[in-house]
C-alpha cells in the first residue's frame, strides 16, 4: 500500500497538533485522491478510514466552537442562538 507523500506529511502534522483547518485540508486531499480512482482497494480503505477519523475531528472542533459561542451568547445576555438559514441571507 502506498500513500501519497503529501497525505503522509499532513497525517503526521495533524497527529502532532490536530486542528480544524489542518484536518479539513487533509480530508480534502484524501477525497481528491480517492476521486481520481487510481488507488488499490487496500489504499482506498486506508484513505477512507483516515477520512472518517478526520471527519470526527472536524465535527468535534465544530461542536466545541458552537459550545463556546453559546457560552459567550449567554454571558452577553442572549439566551438562545438563532439558526442560520442560507436561504434567508
Beta strands, then each sheet from edge to edge (+ up, - down):
end
